Amino acid sequence: MSTAATGHLAGRHIVLGITGGIAAYKSAMLVRLFVKAGAEVQVIMTPNAREFISPVTMSTLSGKPVITEFFSANTGEWHSHVDLGLWADAFVVAPATACTIAKMANGVADNMLVTSYLSTRARVFVAPAMDLDMMAHPSTCRNLDTLRADGCIIIEAASGELASHLSGKGRMEEPEAIAAAVERYFAARCTMSGRKVLITAGPTYERIDPVRFIGNFSSGKMGYALANEAARRGAEVTLVSGPVHPFDTLPGVKVVRVESAREMLDAARRAFSDADVAIFAAAVADYRPERVLDRKAKREHPGEGLDSIKLVKNPDIAATLGACRRPGQTLVGFALETSDAMQNGAEKLVRKGLDAIVINSLQDQGAGFGTDTNKISIMYADGRPTLEFGLKSKADVAADILDNIPTPLPSR
């Protein structure tokens, strides 16, 4: 166990949720490992968990009173699930029973553990533990898929002898492996420390008149996930965002909101000269109306322009900035295709002068605009093999992208 040596858990706030399963006895060792590595641990137990391991044991090991209910029975003190969720740097549920997994996946907030889970902004780790038939049941599989799509990291159950004396998949992974998974997550957060990252996200709107525009269906979710993950890894992030539905403020991210392609280019250009990495994830409109009307055009007045809108090309932001790149910068583009995805992506990689391009296709179910998931390939300009990934949450896709693009040393 390398946790103590590497120090990536030192000073971290970890909420450990314990549910009512026989594997709860392993949680005592997990608390010891976290505390030994320098983390501060707050334990939340479901009412059933108290039947398997004593809150006194967990309180002694963590050095904090264990929370099991919304209110303290003797004093009426309220335990704020919101404060707990915001306090956490990581939220670990181990063991996670089928019941709790179902509640988390469906937002059934009837205990402190699930209510705190719904309030947290931290990365969530789920370590399932149950009998093999429960583990394999379609409802459990669906619920775990939902949690994955929501950005949770599932620490897969191991196979072996279970409490039922049957043998199969369902054993909670060992505490050392769970602690190591959390440690790796925080280690990854340091990989971009000192680097400046520019990310574009969302659509652009090209005005026709005061109430109409040319645009597309981009939600901005992929670009926002990339910005969030880069900031988690210690980067100084500037996110140039087209018009999207409101997102929560991203910690450590400077967000510049724009509307049109030309506004996006201007904002991106201001951040580009200092950027070590530029990721062009926005779905920029290729064309805009040559003339923008200053009042709403009427359908019954054909001469006002709606019957024949003349379009002109918008600037290609990635190609424009790539033409003035300095040595050492890494440029990454996106290609969303409806056909011949790899061929079209390869052409864009060369034409725009990128180091890598992220390719996805609307032919893949669950990928593309507006979804919480994506399925990508990463193609490189230097000839290294193209990487292909399965369908994942956009949070996990963002991690895959940042794990696998060339990351230069900080230029400062």
C-alpha positions in Angstrom: 0.0 0.0 0.0 1.7 3.2 -1.2 -0.7 5.7 0.1 1.3 6.9 3.1 4.5 7.2 1.0 3.1 9.2 -1.8 1.2 11.6 0.4 -1.7 12.2 -2.0 -4.3 11.6 0.7 -2.6 13.9 3.3 -5.0 16.6 4.4 -7.9 15.3 2.3 -11.5 15.1 3.6 -13.0 11.7 3.1 -16.6 10.8 3.8 -16.9 7.1 4.3 -20.5 5.7 4.0 -21.0 2.3 5.5 -24.2 0.3 4.7 -25.8 -2.8 6.2 -23.8 -5.7 4.9 -21.4 -8.3 6.4 -18.5 -6.6 4.6 -18.9 -3.6 6.9 -16.2 -5.2 9.1 -13.7 -4.4 6.4 -14.5 -0.7 6.7 -12.6 -0.5 10.0 -9.4 -1.3 8.2 -10.3 1.2 5.4 -10.6 4.0 8.0 -7.3 3.1 9.4 -5.6 3.2 6.0 -7.1 6.6 5.2 -6.1 8.0 8.6 -2.6 6.6 8.4 -2.2 8.3 5.0 -3.1 11.6 6.6 -6.7 12.0 5.6 -9.5 13.3 7.8 -12.4 10.8 7.8 -16.0 11.3 8.6 -18.0 8.1 8.8 -21.7 8.0 8.0 -23.6 4.7 8.7 -27.0 3.7 7.7 -29.2 2.4 10.5 -28.7 -1.2 9.3 -25.0 -0.8 9.2 -25.0 -0.5 13.0 -26.1 -4.2 13.2 -22.8 -5.3 11.6 -20.2 -3.0 13.1 -20.3 -0.7 16.1 -20.3 3.1 15.7 -18.0 3.2 18.7 -15.4 1.2 16.7 -15.7 3.5 13.7 -15.6 6.7 15.9 -12.5 5.4 17.8 -10.7 4.8 14.5 -11.7 8.0 12.7 -11.4 10.3 15.7 -14.9 11.8 14.9 -18.4 11.0 16.1 -20.2 8.7 13.7 -23.3 10.1 12.0 -26.2 7.8 11.6 -29.3 9.9 11.8 -30.4 13.4 10.7 -30.7 14.5 14.3 -29.0 13.6 17.5 -31.5 11.8 19.8 -30.4 13.5 23.0 -29.7 17.1 21.9 -31.8 17.5 18.7 -28.6 18.7 17.0 -29.1 18.6 13.2 -26.5 17.0 11.0 -26.3 19.0 7.8 -26.0 16.7 4.8 -25.2 19.8 2.7 -22.2 20.7 4.8 -21.0 17.1 4.8 -21.3 16.9 1.0 -19.4 20.1 0.5 -16.7 19.3 3.1 -15.8 16.1 1.3 -12.9 15.8 -1.2 -13.9 12.2 -1.8 -17.1 10.3 -1.0 -16.6 6.6 -0.5 -19.4 4.1 0.0 -17.9 0.8 1.2 -19.6 -1.6 1.4 -22.4 -0.5 -0.9 -25.4 -2.9 -0.7 -27.9 -3.4 -3.5 -30.4 -1.4 -1.6 -28.1 1.7 -1.1 -27.0 1.4 -4.8 -30.6 1.5 -5.9 -31.3 4.5 -3.6 -28.3 6.4 -4.9 -29.2 5.7 -8.5 -32.7 6.9 -8.1 -32.3 9.7 -5.6 -34.2 8.1 -2.7 -32.9 10.3 0.0 -34.3 8.6 3.1 -31.1 8.4 5.2 -28.1 10.6 5.9 -25.8 8.6 3.6 -27.9 9.0 0.5 -28.9 12.6 1.3 -25.2 13.5 1.8 -24.3 11.7 -1.5 -26.9 13.8 -3.4 -25.3 17.0 -1.9 -21.7 16.3 -2.6 -19.6 17.7 -5.4 -16.7 15.4 -4.6 -15.8 12.3 -6.7 -17.8 9.3 -5.4 -16.4 5.8 -5.1 -18.8 2.9 -4.8 -17.6 -0.6 -3.6 -20.5 -3.0 -4.1 -20.9 -6.0 -1.7 -23.7 -8.5 -2.0 -24.5 -12.1 -2.9 -23.7 -13.2 -6.4 -27.4 -13.4 -7.6 -28.1 -9.9 -6.4 -24.9 -8.7 -8.0 -25.9 -10.2 -11.3 -29.5 -9.1 -11.2 -30.5 -6.8 -14.1 -31.8 -4.2 -11.7 -28.4 -4.0 -9.9 -26.6 -3.9 -13.2 -28.8 -1.0 -14.4 -28.4 0.9 -11.2 -24.6 0.6 -11.3 -24.7 1.7 -15.0 -26.6 4.8 -13.8 -24.1 5.6 -11.2 -21.3 5.2 -13.7 -23.1 7.6 -16.1 -23.5 10.0 -13.1 -19.7 10.1 -12.7 -19.2 7.6 -9.9 -16.2 5.4 -9.8 -17.3 1.8 -9.3 -14.7 -0.3 -7.5 -15.7 -3.7 -8.9 -16.6 -6.5 -6.5 -14.2 -9.4 -6.3 -15.1 -13.1 -6.7 -14.8 -15.6 -3.9 -16.7 -17.2 -1.1 -19.6 -15.1 0.0 -21.5 -14.9 3.3 -24.1 -17.3 1.8 -21.3 -19.8 1.4 -21.8 -19.6 -2.3 -18.9 -18.7 -4.5 -19.0 -15.9 -7.1 -18.7 -12.2 -7.7 -20.0 -10.1 -4.9 -17.2 -9.7 -2.3 -16.3 -6.1 -1.5 -12.8 -5.3 -2.8 -10.1 -5.4 -0.1 -9.6 -2.1 1.8 -6.1 -1.8 0.4 -7.4 -1.8 -3.1 -10.1 0.7 -2.3 -7.7 3.1 -0.6 -5.3 2.8 -3.5 -8.1 3.7 -6.0 -8.8 6.9 -4.0 -5.1 7.7 -3.8 -4.7 7.3 -7.6 -7.6 9.7 -8.1 -5.9 12.4 -6.0 -2.5 11.6 -7.6 -4.1 12.3 -11.0 -5.2 15.7 -9.7 -1.5 16.8 -9.5 -0.6 15.8 -13.0 -1.4 19.2 -14.6 -0.2 21.4 -11.7 1.3 24.6 -13.1 -0.1 24.2 -16.6 -2.5 26.7 -18.2 -5.3 25.1 -20.2 -7.7 26.7 -22.6 -11.0 24.9 -23.4 -13.8 25.9 -25.7 -17.3 24.5 -25.1 -20.9 24.6 -26.2 -22.5 25.9 -29.3 -22.3 29.3 -31.0 -25.4 31.3 -31.9 -25.2 33.4 -35.1 -27.9 36.0 -35.0 -30.4 36.5 -37.9 -32.4 39.1 -36.1 -33.1 40.0 -32.4 -35.1 36.8 -31.9 -33.6 34.2 -34.3 -30.3 32.6 -34.7 -28.4 29.8 -36.5 -27.0 27.2 -34.0 -26.8 23.6 -33.0 -27.7 21.1 -30.3 -24.5 21.2 -28.3 -25.1 21.2 -24.5 -21.5 22.0 -23.5 -21.4 19.0 -21.2 -18.2 17.6 -22.7 -16.3 20.8 -22.5 -17.4 21.5 -19.0 -16.4 18.0 -17.9 -13.0 18.6 -19.4 -12.6 22.0 -17.6 -13.7 20.4 -14.3 -11.3 17.5 -14.7 -8.3 19.7 -15.7 -8.9 22.0 -12.7 -9.1 18.9 -10.4 -5.6 18.0 -11.8 -4.2 21.3 -10.7 -4.4 23.2 -14.0 -5.2 26.9 -14.4 -8.2 26.6 -16.7 -9.9 29.2 -18.9 -13.2 27.9 -20.3 -14.6 29.9 -23.2 -18.3 28.9 -23.3 -21.0 29.4 -25.8 -24.6 29.8 -24.8 -25.5 26.7 -22.7 -28.0 26.0 -19.9 -26.7 27.1 -16.5 -24.0 25.0 -15.0 -22.7 25.2 -11.5 -19.7 27.3 -11.0 -16.6 25.1 -11.6 -14.0 25.5 -8.8 -10.7 26.8 -10.2 -12.1 27.5 -13.6 -12.3 31.0 -15.2 -15.4 31.0 -17.4 -15.7 33.5 -20.3 -19.2 33.4 -21.8 -19.7 34.3 -25.4 -22.4 34.0 -28.1 -21.0 34.0 -31.6 -18.1 32.3 -33.3 -16.2 35.6 -33.7 -16.7 36.3 -30.0 -15.4 32.9 -29.1 -12.3 33.4 -31.3 -11.6 36.8 -29.7 -11.9 35.3 -26.2 -9.9 32.2 -27.0 -7.2 34.3 -28.7 -6.7 36.3 -25.5 -6.1 33.1 -23.5 -4.2 31.1 -26.2 -0.8 32.8 -26.0 -0.2 31.7 -22.4 -1.9 28.3 -22.7 0.2 25.1 -22.5 -2.8 23.1 -23.7 -5.8 24.2 -25.9 -8.7 21.8 -26.3 -11.3 22.9 -28.9 -14.4 21.1 -27.7 -17.0 23.7 -28.8 -19.4 23.0 -31.7 -18.8 26.2 -33.6 -21.2 27.2 -36.3 -19.5 27.0 -39.7 -21.5 29.9 -41.2 -23.3 33.1 -40.1 -25.7 35.4 -41.8 -23.9 38.1 -43.8 -26.4 40.7 -42.5 -28.0 40.8 -39.0 -31.4 42.6 -39.0 -31.9 45.1 -36.3 -35.6 44.2 -35.8 -37.7 41.0 -36.1 -38.2 40.0 -39.6 -41.8 39.2 -40.6 -42.7 36.1 -42.6 -45.3 38.1 -44.5 -42.7 40.6 -45.7 -40.5 38.5 -48.0 -38.2 41.4 -48.7 -37.0 41.5 -45.1 -34.6 38.6 -45.6 -36.0 35.4 -44.1 -36.7 34.0 -47.5 -33.1 34.3 -48.7 -30.5 34.5 -45.9 -27.0 34.9 -47.4 -24.4 33.0 -45.3 -20.7 33.7 -44.9 -18.0 31.5 -43.4 -17.1 31.8 -39.8 -13.5 31.6 -38.7 -12.1 28.2 -38.0 -11.0 28.8 -34.4 -8.7 25.8 -34.0 -7.0 26.4 -37.4 -6.7 30.1 -36.8 -5.0 29.8 -33.4 -3.0 26.8 -34.5 -1.4 29.0 -37.2 0.1 31.2 -34.5 1.0 28.5 -32.0 4.3 28.7 -30.2 6.7 25.7 -29.7 5.6 23.4 -26.9 1.9 24.0 -27.0 -0.5 21.1 -27.4 -3.6 21.5 -29.5 -6.5 19.0 -29.3 -9.6 19.2 -31.5 -13.0 17.4 -31.6 -14.8 15.8 -34.5 -18.4 14.9 -34.2 -19.4 12.9 -37.3 -22.4 11.2 -38.7 -20.5 9.0 -41.2 -16.9 8.0 -42.0 -15.9 9.3 -38.6 -12.3 8.1 -38.6 -11.6 9.3 -42.1 -13.1 12.7 -41.5 -11.4 12.9 -38.2 -8.0 12.2 -39.8 -8.5 14.9 -42.3 -9.4 17.4 -39.7 -6.4 16.4 -37.6 -4.1 17.4 -40.5 -6.1 20.4 -41.8 -6.2 22.1 -38.5 -2.6 21.3 -37.5 -3.6 19.5 -34.3 -1.6 17.2 -32.1 -4.6 15.0 -31.4 -8.3 14.8 -32.2 -11.1 13.3 -30.3 -13.6 11.6 -32.6 -17.1 10.6 -31.8 -20.1 9.6 -33.9 -23.8 10.2 -33.7 -24.1 6.7 -35.0 -23.1 5.4 -31.5 -26.0 5.3 -29.1 -25.4 7.5 -26.1 -22.7 9.6 -27.8 -23.0 13.2 -29.1 -25.0 16.3 -28.2 -27.0 16.5 -25.1 -26.1 13.2 -23.5 -24.4 12.5 -20.2 -22.3 9.8 -21.8 -19.9 9.7 -24.8 -17.9 7.1 -26.8 -14.7 8.4 -28.3 -11.5 7.6 -30.2 -8.3 9.6 -29.9 -6.2 10.0 -33.0 -2.7 11.4 -33.0 -0.7 13.4 -35.5 2.6 11.7 -34.6 1.5 8.3 -35.9 1.0 6.6 -32.6 -1.9 4.1 -32.6 -5.4 5.4 -32.3 -7.1 4.7 -28.9 -10.7 3.6 -28.7 -12.9 3.7 -25.6 -16.2 2.3 -24.7 -19.3 4.3 -23.7 -18.7 6.2 -20.4 -19.9 9.2 -18.5 -18.6 12.4 -19.8 -16.7 12.9 -16.6 -14.8 9.7 -17.2 -14.3 10.5 -20.9 -12.7 13.8 -19.8 -10.3 11.9 -17.6 -9.5 9.5 -20.5 -8.8 12.5 -22.8 -6.5 14.2 -20.2 -4.8 10.9 -19.5 -3.9 10.4 -23.1 -3.1 13.7 -24.7 0.5 15.1 -24.9 0.9 17.3 -21.8 3.8 19.7 -22.1 5.8 21.1 -19.3 4.6 24.5 -18.0 6.0 27.2 -20.2 6.7 29.5 -17.2 
